[in-house]
Amino acid sequence: MVVDDHPLWREAVARDLQDAGLEVVATAGDGAAAVRRVAAARPDVVLLDLQLPELPGVEAARQILAARPDVRVLVLSASGEQQDVLDAMAAGATGYLTKSASREELLDAVRRTAEGEPVFTPGLAGLVLGEYRRLSTAPAPDAPVLTPRETEVLRLVAKGLSYKQIAERLVLSHRTVQNHVQNTLGKLQMHNRAQLVRYALEQGLDEDR
């Protein structure tokens, strides 16, 4: 689903996605319409601008994810400002691209977002990482206990590796890596990989041992 208030841009992005074999189930020109249409269209990924009439993109993302936690939100915005990025991530967005991204970068980001992988325009990932480090706190004494393998997979997730890269690094199947991630999500009572990455960053698991 493509959400942008500029019709020409919205139609061009939707056309690029369709030409690449992806199904665009709906489009919307404002935040309120996006929230309404998600329930009926049931998209896997919402490609969302932040500067929207009726309802700002950040609030639209928050409402969409409150109603449909399984949806992935990928922000596609003209803004690369720190606060916009952090606000979007706090609302539950899986990734954040600026509109300077190429067609190939956008298509790759949409596919990876559908898998729950956090995707950022180069430079923005470090910004988010720095903020989560700043806000990080010591783990709670009753924190769930992960197995060594789950911890190792989580460490690589925090470093931004894809499932395929993790599988190659640890000499595991893609399915096994997915199972470890799903088990970890269950233990931590989380719903998606974006939440898992936040947890990993808060625990400092992205840092080299």
Secondary structure, 3 states (H helix, E strand, C coil): CEECCCHHHHHHHHHHHHHCCCCCCCEECCHHHHHHHHHHHCCCEEEECCCCCCCCHHHHHHHHHHHCCCCEEEEEECCCCHHHHHHHHHCCCCEEEECCCCHHHHHHHHHHHHCCCCCECCCHHHHHHHHHHHHCCCCCCCCCCCCHHHHHHHHHHHCCCCHHHHHHHHCCCHHHHHHHHHHHHHHHCCCCHHHHHHHHHHCCCCCCC
